[in-house]
Amino acid sequence: MSVAEKAVELYMGEKGVLFWLNKFAYTSIFIIIGGWILFQFVGPSLNLYQLDSPPFSPNSMFKCSY
């Protein structure tokens, strides 16, 4: 392998840099969503803290008319 081929393999290979960046991006999305759920719902329900306003009801968010 030449140096250029090795560099391309390191960057785009099966376990290259792009693979690990993609894996990190997906993992961080799930961590952020999980943290938001914990902060928004679990913390207040365990009386660890109170939010300034209660969570919105689905009717007020989607403007249901019933």
KOLDONU-761846 format. One record per atom (N, C-alpha, C, O): z, x, y; atom name; residue in three letters; residue number from 1. Coordinates in Angstrom, 3 decimals, decimal comma. Layout:
! residues N
<zz->Z&xx->X&yy->Y&at->CA&aa->ALA&i->NUM>;
...
! end
This chain:
! residues 66
<zz->0,000&xx->0,826&yy->-1,190&at->N&aa->MET&i->1>;
<zz->0,000&xx->0,000&yy->0,000&at->CA&aa->MET&i->1>;
<zz->0,000&xx->0,864&yy->1,245&at->C&aa->MET&i->1>;
<zz->0,716&xx->1,861&yy->1,333&at->O&aa->MET&i->1>;
<zz->-0,804&xx->0,468&yy->2,189&at->N&aa->SER&i->2>;
<zz->-0,800&xx->1,182&yy->3,457&at->CA&aa->SER&i->2>;
<zz->0,377&xx->0,698&yy->4,308&at->C&aa->SER&i->2>;
<zz->1,067&xx->-0,256&yy->3,951&at->O&aa->SER&i->2>;
<zz->0,586&xx->1,361&yy->5,417&at->N&aa->VAL&i->3>;
<zz->1,688&xx->0,995&yy->6,304&at->CA&aa->VAL&i->3>;
<zz->1,462&xx->-0,397&yy->6,888&at->C&aa->VAL&i->3>;
<zz->2,408&xx->-1,172&yy->7,029&at->O&aa->VAL&i->3>;
<zz->0,222&xx->-0,714&yy->7,226&at->N&aa->ALA&i->4>;
<zz->-0,084&xx->-2,033&yy->7,781&at->CA&aa->ALA&i->4>;
<zz->0,182&xx->-3,139&yy->6,756&at->C&aa->ALA&i->4>;
<zz->0,727&xx->-4,188&yy->7,101&at->O&aa->ALA&i->4>;
<zz->-0,200&xx->-2,906&yy->5,506&at->N&aa->GLU&i->5>;
<zz->0,050&xx->-3,899&yy->4,454&at->CA&aa->GLU&i->5>;
<zz->1,542&xx->-4,086&yy->4,219&at->C&aa->GLU&i->5>;
<zz->1,999&xx->-5,209&yy->4,005&at->O&aa->GLU&i->5>;
<zz->2,296&xx->-3,009&yy->4,256&at->N&aa->LYS&i->6>;
<zz->3,750&xx->-3,100&yy->4,096&at->CA&aa->LYS&i->6>;
<zz->4,378&xx->-3,886&yy->5,245&at->C&aa->LYS&i->6>;
<zz->5,294&xx->-4,680&yy->5,028&at->O&aa->LYS&i->6>;
<zz->3,887&xx->-3,666&yy->6,468&at->N&aa->ALA&i->7>;
<zz->4,418&xx->-4,380&yy->7,629&at->CA&aa->ALA&i->7>;
<zz->4,116&xx->-5,878&yy->7,525&at->C&aa->ALA&i->7>;
<zz->4,973&xx->-6,710&yy->7,824&at->O&aa->ALA&i->7>;
<zz->2,898&xx->-6,216&yy->7,101&at->N&aa->VAL&i->8>;
<zz->2,531&xx->-7,623&yy->6,938&at->CA&aa->VAL&i->8>;
<zz->3,367&xx->-8,253&yy->5,836&at->C&aa->VAL&i->8>;
<zz->3,812&xx->-9,392&yy->5,979&at->O&aa->VAL&i->8>;
<zz->3,587&xx->-7,546&yy->4,752&at->N&aa->GLU&i->9>;
<zz->4,403&xx->-8,059&yy->3,646&at->CA&aa->GLU&i->9>;
<zz->5,850&xx->-8,267&yy->4,086&at->C&aa->GLU&i->9>;
<zz->6,478&xx->-9,249&yy->3,689&at->O&aa->GLU&i->9>;
<zz->6,379&xx->-7,368&yy->4,890&at->N&aa->LEU&i->10>;
<zz->7,741&xx->-7,501&yy->5,393&at->CA&aa->LEU&i->10>;
<zz->7,860&xx->-8,700&yy->6,330&at->C&aa->LEU&i->10>;
<zz->8,886&xx->-9,381&yy->6,344&at->O&aa->LEU&i->10>;
<zz->6,824&xx->-8,955&yy->7,104&at->N&aa->TYR&i->11>;
<zz->6,855&xx->-10,050&yy->8,077&at->CA&aa->TYR&i->11>;
<zz->6,564&xx->-11,407&yy->7,438&at->C&aa->TYR&i->11>;
<zz->7,292&xx->-12,371&yy->7,674&at->O&aa->TYR&i->11>;
<zz->5,497&xx->-11,487&yy->6,625&at->N&aa->MET&i->12>;
<zz->5,054&xx->-12,764&yy->6,082&at->CA&aa->MET&i->12>;
<zz->5,182&xx->-12,868&yy->4,572&at->C&aa->MET&i->12>;
<zz->4,671&xx->-13,824&yy->3,987&at->O&aa->MET&i->12>;
<zz->5,832&xx->-11,937&yy->3,932&at->N&aa->GLY&i->13>;
<zz->5,931&xx->-11,943&yy->2,480&at->CA&aa->GLY&i->13>;
<zz->6,791&xx->-13,083&yy->1,957&at->C&aa->GLY&i->13>;
<zz->7,307&xx->-13,899&yy->2,720&at->O&aa->GLY&i->13>;
<zz->6,935&xx->-13,117&yy->0,618&at->N&aa->GLU&i->14>;
<zz->7,670&xx->-14,204&yy->-0,023&at->CA&aa->GLU&i->14>;
<zz->9,098&xx->-14,306&yy->0,497&at->C&aa->GLU&i->14>;
<zz->9,594&xx->-15,414&yy->0,698&at->O&aa->GLU&i->14>;
<zz->9,755&xx->-13,207&yy->0,714&at->N&aa->LYS&i->15>;
<zz->11,107&xx->-13,196&yy->1,290&at->CA&aa->LYS&i->15>;
<zz->11,112&xx->-12,367&yy->2,566&at->C&aa->LYS&i->15>;
<zz->12,020&xx->-11,568&yy->2,794&at->O&aa->LYS&i->15>;
<zz->10,095&xx->-12,563&yy->3,394&at->N&aa->GLY&i->16>;
<zz->9,962&xx->-11,793&yy->4,622&at->CA&aa->GLY&i->16>;
<zz->10,744&xx->-12,396&yy->5,774&at->C&aa->GLY&i->16>;
<zz->11,551&xx->-13,308&yy->5,594&at->O&aa->GLY&i->16>;
<zz->10,490&xx->-11,871&yy->6,947&at->N&aa->VAL&i->17>;
<zz->11,204&xx->-12,286&yy->8,150&at->CA&aa->VAL&i->17>;
<zz->10,978&xx->-13,763&yy->8,437&at->C&aa->VAL&i->17>;
<zz->11,925&xx->-14,471&yy->8,779&at->O&aa->VAL&i->17>;
<zz->9,747&xx->-14,244&yy->8,308&at->N&aa->LEU&i->18>;
<zz->9,478&xx->-15,652&yy->8,586&at->CA&aa->LEU&i->18>;
<zz->10,234&xx->-16,576&yy->7,640&at->C&aa->LEU&i->18>;
<zz->10,685&xx->-17,645&yy->8,052&at->O&aa->LEU&i->18>;
<zz->10,378&xx->-16,181&yy->6,381&at->N&aa->PHE&i->19>;
<zz->11,145&xx->-16,972&yy->5,410&at->CA&aa->PHE&i->19>;
<zz->12,587&xx->-17,118&yy->5,867&at->C&aa->PHE&i->19>;
<zz->13,136&xx->-18,220&yy->5,859&at->O&aa->PHE&i->19>;
<zz->13,205&xx->-16,006&yy->6,267&at->N&aa->TRP&i->20>;
<zz->14,619&xx->-16,050&yy->6,648&at->CA&aa->TRP&i->20>;
<zz->14,828&xx->-16,764&yy->7,977&at->C&aa->TRP&i->20>;
<zz->15,848&xx->-17,430&yy->8,156&at->O&aa->TRP&i->20>;
<zz->13,881&xx->-16,643&yy->8,922&at->N&aa->LEU&i->21>;
<zz->13,996&xx->-17,387&yy->10,177&at->CA&aa->LEU&i->21>;
<zz->13,889&xx->-18,895&yy->9,938&at->C&aa->LEU&i->21>;
<zz->14,610&xx->-19,679&yy->10,555&at->O&aa->LEU&i->21>;
<zz->12,997&xx->-19,291&yy->9,052&at->N&aa->ASN&i->22>;
<zz->12,845&xx->-20,702&yy->8,719&at->CA&aa->ASN&i->22>;
<zz->14,113&xx->-21,231&yy->8,046&at->C&aa->ASN&i->22>;
<zz->14,580&xx->-22,325&yy->8,364&at->O&aa->ASN&i->22>;
<zz->14,656&xx->-20,464&yy->7,133&at->N&aa->LYS&i->23>;
<zz->15,885&xx->-20,863&yy->6,445&at->CA&aa->LYS&i->23>;
<zz->17,041&xx->-20,996&yy->7,442&at->C&aa->LYS&i->23>;
<zz->17,832&xx->-21,934&yy->7,351&at->O&aa->LYS&i->23>;
<zz->17,140&xx->-20,071&yy->8,382&at->N&aa->PHE&i->24>;
<zz->18,178&xx->-20,122&yy->9,408&at->CA&aa->PHE&i->24>;
<zz->17,997&xx->-21,339&yy->10,314&at->C&aa->PHE&i->24>;
<zz->18,983&xx->-21,966&yy->10,701&at->O&aa->PHE&i->24>;
<zz->16,766&xx->-21,680&yy->10,655&at->N&aa->ALA&i->25>;
<zz->16,502&xx->-22,831&yy->11,525&at->CA&aa->ALA&i->25>;
<zz->16,939&xx->-24,130&yy->10,849&at->C&aa->ALA&i->25>;
<zz->17,604&xx->-24,955&yy->11,475&at->O&aa->ALA&i->25>;
<zz->16,576&xx->-24,320&yy->9,588&at->N&aa->TYR&i->26>;
<zz->16,984&xx->-25,531&yy->8,880&at->CA&aa->TYR&i->26>;
<zz->18,497&xx->-25,602&yy->8,730&at->C&aa->TYR&i->26>;
<zz->19,089&xx->-26,665&yy->8,916&at->O&aa->TYR&i->26>;
<zz->19,122&xx->-24,489&yy->8,399&at->N&aa->THR&i->27>;
<zz->20,573&xx->-24,469&yy->8,250&at->CA&aa->THR&i->27>;
<zz->21,270&xx->-24,796&yy->9,558&at->C&aa->THR&i->27>;
<zz->22,244&xx->-25,549&yy->9,568&at->O&aa->THR&i->27>;
<zz->20,789&xx->-24,247&yy->10,653&at->N&aa->SER&i->28>;
<zz->21,442&xx->-24,504&yy->11,941&at->CA&aa->SER&i->28>;
<zz->21,274&xx->-25,960&yy->12,373&at->C&aa->SER&i->28>;
<zz->22,164&xx->-26,509&yy->13,022&at->O&aa->SER&i->28>;
<zz->20,154&xx->-26,598&yy->12,028&at->N&aa->ILE&i->29>;
<zz->19,973&xx->-28,020&yy->12,341&at->CA&aa->ILE&i->29>;
<zz->21,041&xx->-28,850&yy->11,643&at->C&aa->ILE&i->29>;
<zz->21,667&xx->-29,709&yy->12,264&at->O&aa->ILE&i->29>;
<zz->21,251&xx->-28,599&yy->10,356&at->N&aa->PHE&i->30>;
<zz->22,252&xx->-29,363&yy->9,615&at->CA&aa->PHE&i->30>;
<zz->23,667&xx->-29,066&yy->10,100&at->C&aa->PHE&i->30>;
<zz->24,512&xx->-29,961&yy->10,101&at->O&aa->PHE&i->30>;
<zz->23,940&xx->-27,843&yy->10,507&at->N&aa->ILE&i->31>;
<zz->25,261&xx->-27,506&yy->11,043&at->CA&aa->ILE&i->31>;
<zz->25,498&xx->-28,240&yy->12,362&at->C&aa->ILE&i->31>;
<zz->26,592&xx->-28,758&yy->12,589&at->O&aa->ILE&i->31>;
<zz->24,503&xx->-28,291&yy->13,223&at->N&aa->ILE&i->32>;
<zz->24,653&xx->-28,985&yy->14,510&at->CA&aa->ILE&i->32>;
<zz->24,844&xx->-30,486&yy->14,294&at->C&aa->ILE&i->32>;
<zz->25,706&xx->-31,092&yy->14,931&at->O&aa->ILE&i->32>;
<zz->24,058&xx->-31,090&yy->13,410&at->N&aa->ILE&i->33>;
<zz->24,204&xx->-32,521&yy->13,132&at->CA&aa->ILE&i->33>;
<zz->25,568&xx->-32,810&yy->12,520&at->C&aa->ILE&i->33>;
<zz->26,233&xx->-33,767&yy->12,917&at->O&aa->ILE&i->33>;
<zz->25,991&xx->-32,000&yy->11,568&at->N&aa->GLY&i->34>;
<zz->27,308&xx->-32,185&yy->10,954&at->CA&aa->GLY&i->34>;
<zz->28,430&xx->-32,008&yy->11,954&at->C&aa->GLY&i->34>;
<zz->29,406&xx->-32,758&yy->11,922&at->O&aa->GLY&i->34>;
<zz->28,318&xx->-31,036&yy->12,840&at->N&aa->GLY&i->35>;
<zz->29,332&xx->-30,836&yy->13,875&at->CA&aa->GLY&i->35>;
<zz->29,405&xx->-31,999&yy->14,831&at->C&aa->GLY&i->35>;
<zz->30,494&xx->-32,394&yy->15,249&at->O&aa->GLY&i->35>;
<zz->28,247&xx->-32,562&yy->15,187&at->N&aa->TRP&i->36>;
<zz->28,239&xx->-33,723&yy->16,077&at->CA&aa->TRP&i->36>;
<zz->28,916&xx->-34,917&yy->15,415&at->C&aa->TRP&i->36>;
<zz->29,692&xx->-35,623&yy->16,059&at->O&aa->TRP&i->36>;
<zz->28,630&xx->-35,149&yy->14,134&at->N&aa->ILE&i->37>;
<zz->29,262&xx->-36,258&yy->13,414&at->CA&aa->ILE&i->37>;
<zz->30,772&xx->-36,058&yy->13,360&at->C&aa->ILE&i->37>;
<zz->31,535&xx->-36,997&yy->13,584&at->O&aa->ILE&i->37>;
<zz->31,199&xx->-34,836&yy->13,062&at->N&aa->LEU&i->38>;
<zz->32,638&xx->-34,571&yy->13,029&at->CA&aa->LEU&i->38>;
<zz->33,266&xx->-34,805&yy->14,401&at->C&aa->LEU&i->38>;
<zz->34,327&xx->-35,422&yy->14,492&at->O&aa->LEU&i->38>;
<zz->32,633&xx->-34,326&yy->15,461&at->N&aa->PHE&i->39>;
<zz->33,174&xx->-34,472&yy->16,803&at->CA&aa->PHE&i->39>;
<zz->33,186&xx->-35,929&yy->17,246&at->C&aa->PHE&i->39>;
<zz->34,165&xx->-36,390&yy->17,834&at->O&aa->PHE&i->39>;
<zz->32,113&xx->-36,653&yy->16,971&at->N&aa->GLN&i->40>;
<zz->31,960&xx->-38,012&yy->17,491&at->CA&aa->GLN&i->40>;
<zz->32,780&xx->-39,036&yy->16,719&at->C&aa->GLN&i->40>;
<zz->33,305&xx->-39,973&yy->17,321&at->O&aa->GLN&i->40>;
<zz->32,905&xx->-38,887&yy->15,419&at->N&aa->PHE&i->41>;
<zz->33,514&xx->-39,934&yy->14,612&at->CA&aa->PHE&i->41>;
<zz->34,797&xx->-39,505&yy->13,908&at->C&aa->PHE&i->41>;
<zz->35,787&xx->-40,236&yy->13,942&at->O&aa->PHE&i->41>;
<zz->34,801&xx->-38,350&yy->13,280&at->N&aa->VAL&i->42>;
<zz->35,949&xx->-37,959&yy->12,463&at->CA&aa->VAL&i->42>;
<zz->37,137&xx->-37,556&yy->13,328&at->C&aa->VAL&i->42>;
<zz->38,263&xx->-37,968&yy->13,047&at->O&aa->VAL&i->42>;
<zz->36,917&xx->-36,770&yy->14,361&at->N&aa->GLY&i->43>;
<zz->38,020&xx->-36,345&yy->15,224&at->CA&aa->GLY&i->43>;
<zz->38,765&xx->-37,497&yy->15,856&at->C&aa->GLY&i->43>;
<zz->39,991&xx->-37,549&yy->15,760&at->O&aa->GLY&i->43>;
<zz->38,066&xx->-38,435&yy->16,508&at->N&aa->PRO&i->44>;
<zz->38,777&xx->-39,578&yy->17,091&at->CA&aa->PRO&i->44>;
<zz->39,428&xx->-40,488&yy->16,049&at->C&aa->PRO&i->44>;
<zz->40,488&xx->-41,052&yy->16,319&at->O&aa->PRO&i->44>;
<zz->38,829&xx->-40,647&yy->14,871&at->N&aa->SER&i->45>;
<zz->39,427&xx->-41,524&yy->13,864&at->CA&aa->SER&i->45>;
<zz->40,693&xx->-40,919&yy->13,274&at->C&aa->SER&i->45>;
<zz->41,549&xx->-41,652&yy->12,778&at->O&aa->SER&i->45>;
<zz->40,829&xx->-39,592&yy->13,317&at->N&aa->LEU&i->46>;
<zz->42,063&xx->-38,935&yy->12,860&at->CA&aa->LEU&i->46>;
<zz->43,060&xx->-38,754&yy->13,997&at->C&aa->LEU&i->46>;
<zz->44,102&xx->-38,125&yy->13,814&at->O&aa->LEU&i->46>;
<zz->42,746&xx->-39,301&yy->15,170&at->N&aa->ASN&i->47>;
<zz->43,586&xx->-39,201&yy->16,365&at->CA&aa->ASN&i->47>;
<zz->43,842&xx->-37,755&yy->16,781&at->C&aa->ASN&i->47>;
<zz->44,918&xx->-37,428&yy->17,280&at->O&aa->ASN&i->47>;
<zz->42,859&xx->-36,901&yy->16,575&at->N&aa->LEU&i->48>;
<zz->42,972&xx->-35,529&yy->17,048&at->CA&aa->LEU&i->48>;
<zz->42,724&xx->-35,461&yy->18,544&at->C&aa->LEU&i->48>;
<zz->43,309&xx->-34,628&yy->19,236&at->O&aa->LEU&i->48>;
<zz->41,853&xx->-36,341&yy->19,051&at->N&aa->TYR&i->49>;
<zz->41,544&xx->-36,437&yy->20,470&at->CA&aa->TYR&i->49>;
<zz->40,873&xx->-37,771&yy->20,698&at->C&aa->TYR&i->49>;
<zz->40,496&xx->-38,455&yy->19,747&at->O&aa->TYR&i->49>;
<zz->40,721&xx->-38,143&yy->21,960&at->N&aa->GLN&i->50>;
<zz->40,032&xx->-39,378&yy->22,304&at->CA&aa->GLN&i->50>;
<zz->38,850&xx->-39,062&yy->23,201&at->C&aa->GLN&i->50>;
<zz->38,939&xx->-38,218&yy->24,093&at->O&aa->GLN&i->50>;
<zz->37,752&xx->-39,742&yy->22,958&at->N&aa->LEU&i->51>;
<zz->36,584&xx->-39,597&yy->23,801&at->CA&aa->LEU&i->51>;
<zz->36,780&xx->-40,427&yy->25,067&at->C&aa->LEU&i->51>;
<zz->37,598&xx->-41,347&yy->25,083&at->O&aa->LEU&i->51>;
<zz->36,038&xx->-40,112&yy->26,127&at->N&aa->ASP&i->52>;
<zz->36,158&xx->-40,851&yy->27,383&at->CA&aa->ASP&i->52>;
<zz->35,785&xx->-42,319&yy->27,224&at->C&aa->ASP&i->52>;
<zz->36,383&xx->-43,189&yy->27,857&at->O&aa->ASP&i->52>;
<zz->34,811&xx->-42,589&yy->26,391&at->N&aa->SER&i->53>;
<zz->34,397&xx->-43,973&yy->26,163&at->CA&aa->SER&i->53>;
<zz->34,177&xx->-44,161&yy->24,669&at->C&aa->SER&i->53>;
<zz->33,835&xx->-43,207&yy->23,971&at->O&aa->SER&i->53>;
<zz->34,367&xx->-45,366&yy->24,173&at->N&aa->PRO&i->54>;
<zz->34,145&xx->-45,600&yy->22,737&at->CA&aa->PRO&i->54>;
<zz->32,666&xx->-45,477&yy->22,405&at->C&aa->PRO&i->54>;
<zz->31,824&xx->-45,605&yy->23,294&at->O&aa->PRO&i->54>;
<zz->32,333&xx->-45,231&yy->21,145&at->N&aa->PRO&i->55>;
<zz->30,918&xx->-45,155&yy->20,755&at->CA&aa->PRO&i->55>;
<zz->30,208&xx->-46,479&yy->21,037&at->C&aa->PRO&i->55>;
<zz->30,820&xx->-47,545&yy->20,963&at->O&aa->PRO&i->55>;
<zz->28,935&xx->-46,407&yy->21,355&at->N&aa->PHE&i->56>;
<zz->28,144&xx->-47,597&yy->21,622&at->CA&aa->PHE&i->56>;
<zz->27,983&xx->-48,424&yy->20,360&at->C&aa->PHE&i->56>;
<zz->27,901&xx->-47,884&yy->19,257&at->O&aa->PHE&i->56>;
<zz->27,937&xx->-49,730&yy->20,530&at->N&aa->SER&i->57>;
<zz->27,653&xx->-50,596&yy->19,394&at->CA&aa->SER&i->57>;
<zz->26,141&xx->-50,621&yy->19,180&at->C&aa->SER&i->57>;
<zz->25,382&xx->-50,398&yy->20,124&at->O&aa->SER&i->57>;
<zz->25,702&xx->-50,887&yy->17,971&at->N&aa->PRO&i->58>;
<zz->24,250&xx->-50,938&yy->17,728&at->CA&aa->PRO&i->58>;
<zz->23,543&xx->-51,999&yy->18,573&at->C&aa->PRO&i->58>;
<zz->22,394&xx->-51,805&yy->18,971&at->O&aa->PRO&i->58>;
<zz->24,219&xx->-53,119&yy->18,852&at->N&aa->ASN&i->59>;
<zz->23,582&xx->-54,173&yy->19,662&at->CA&aa->ASN&i->59>;
<zz->23,304&xx->-53,680&yy->21,075&at->C&aa->ASN&i->59>;
<zz->22,257&xx->-53,998&yy->21,640&at->O&aa->ASN&i->59>;
<zz->24,211&xx->-52,918&yy->21,651&at->N&aa->SER&i->60>;
<zz->23,985&xx->-52,456&yy->23,014&at->CA&aa->SER&i->60>;
<zz->22,948&xx->-51,336&yy->23,069&at->C&aa->SER&i->60>;
<zz->22,281&xx->-51,159&yy->24,088&at->O&aa->SER&i->60>;
<zz->22,810&xx->-50,590&yy->21,996&at->N&aa->MET&i->61>;
<zz->21,831&xx->-49,500&yy->21,981&at->CA&aa->MET&i->61>;
<zz->20,417&xx->-50,023&yy->21,818&at->C&aa->MET&i->61>;
<zz->19,494&xx->-49,490&yy->22,433&at->O&aa->MET&i->61>;
<zz->20,225&xx->-51,047&yy->21,008&at->N&aa->PHE&i->62>;
<zz->18,888&xx->-51,538&yy->20,693&at->CA&aa->PHE&i->62>;
<zz->18,567&xx->-52,838&yy->21,415&at->C&aa->PHE&i->62>;
<zz->17,509&xx->-53,421&yy->21,179&at->O&aa->PHE&i->62>;
<zz->19,446&xx->-53,304&yy->22,284&at->N&aa->LYS&i->63>;
<zz->19,228&xx->-54,504&yy->23,101&at->CA&aa->LYS&i->63>;
<zz->18,855&xx->-55,715&yy->22,254&at->C&aa->LYS&i->63>;
<zz->17,884&xx->-56,411&yy->22,551&at->O&aa->LYS&i->63>;
<zz->19,626&xx->-55,964&yy->21,201&at->N&aa->CYS&i->64>;
<zz->19,407&xx->-57,149&yy->20,383&at->CA&aa->CYS&i->64>;
<zz->19,868&xx->-58,373&yy->21,168&at->C&aa->CYS&i->64>;
<zz->20,829&xx->-58,294&yy->21,934&at->O&aa->CYS&i->64>;
<zz->19,203&xx->-59,479&yy->20,986&at->N&aa->SER&i->65>;
<zz->19,519&xx->-60,654&yy->21,774&at->CA&aa->SER&i->65>;
<zz->20,207&xx->-61,734&yy->20,951&at->C&aa->SER&i->65>;
<zz->20,071&xx->-62,917&yy->21,265&at->O&aa->SER&i->65>;
<zz->20,933&xx->-61,366&yy->19,919&at->N&aa->TYR&i->66>;
<zz->21,601&xx->-62,391&yy->19,136&at->CA&aa->TYR&i->66>;
<zz->23,059&xx->-62,203&yy->19,107&at->C&aa->TYR&i->66>;
<zz->23,770&xx->-62,990&yy->18,483&at->O&aa->TYR&i->66>;
! end
